[in-house]
């Protein structure tokens, strides 16, 4: 007798998406994360983004996360590469680049402490998760002119 049961696929690693958002001056938009014990990288400056919902592609997740976290619709959203957060959440993070030229202080921040644009040459003094710093360094749009 033939059994017609199929094993359900193993769930893959958790996934997330972040956006390297630059303005016309070449500054990067960073997000100061909350100081909460249940989140990865509390009190670190990071990029806007977050985890993918089950079955959600990273491209859809980043659009949703930008809207949810900051009411932001960035221009020229482009997928770049993936990096694994080995020292934090363990997620595979898809990095995107985008542009936005608004006033970050007017955005309705729903998570975190603050949003701020920084010139690339000032990033060295900030506490940034290592995988985020690696991603920023790999992005041509984020390099000092």
C-alpha positions, -999 to 999 in steps of 0.1 A, spaced: 0 0 0 13 34 -10 12 62 16 3 96 1 16 116 30 41 143 22 64 158 48 58 195 53 89 215 45 111 226 73 106 262 81 135 282 69 155 307 90 137 339 101 139 367 76 139 404 77 144 435 56 160 469 62 164 500 40 195 522 35 177 555 29 197 584 17 188 620 10 201 643 -18 230 654 6 241 618 8 231 614 45 217 581 58 185 579 78 190 559 110 166 548 137 176 547 174 161 515 188 142 513 221 159 501 253 138 469 257 151 436 268 130 416 243 144 432 211 177 426 193 202 454 195 185 477 220 198 513 222 216 509 189 213 531 158 200 509 130 181 511 97 144 511 94 129 477 88 119 445 106 109 409 103 90 393 75 56 379 83 53 341 75 54 337 37 60 374 31 87 383 6 113 408 19 103 433 -8 68 434 6 81 434 42 102 465 38 74 485 22 51 475 51 78 481 78 87 516 65 50 525 66 43 510 100 74 524 117 76 558 102 47 564 78 74 565 51 71 557 14 107 558 0 116 564 -36 136 541 -58 135 511 -35 161 486 -48 170 452 -34 208 450 -28 220 418 -9 215 397 22 234 395 55 228 372 84 226 388 119 249 361 135 253 380 168 217 392 173 184 378 160 199 352 137 177 365 109 187 366 73 183 403 65 177 416 29 191 451 25 174 476 2 184 511 -9 161 540 -13 160 578 -14 139 602 6 143 639 10 119 649 37 122 662 72 127 631 94 116 650 125 81 652 111 77 615 106 52 597 129 77 573 146 58 543 160 88 523 172 121 534 186 133 566 201 143 588 172 150 591 135 179 611 122 199 617 91 237 613 95 265 621 71 285 589 63 317 602 78 299 606 112 288 569 114 320 557 131 310 574 164 276 557 165 267 524 182 254 504 152 249 466 150 278 450 132 257 434 104 240 468 98 274 485 97 286 459 72 256 464 50 260 502 50 297 498 41 287 475 12 262 500 -2 277 525 -28 250 550 -21 261 551 16 298 558 10 312 593 15 317 612 -17 
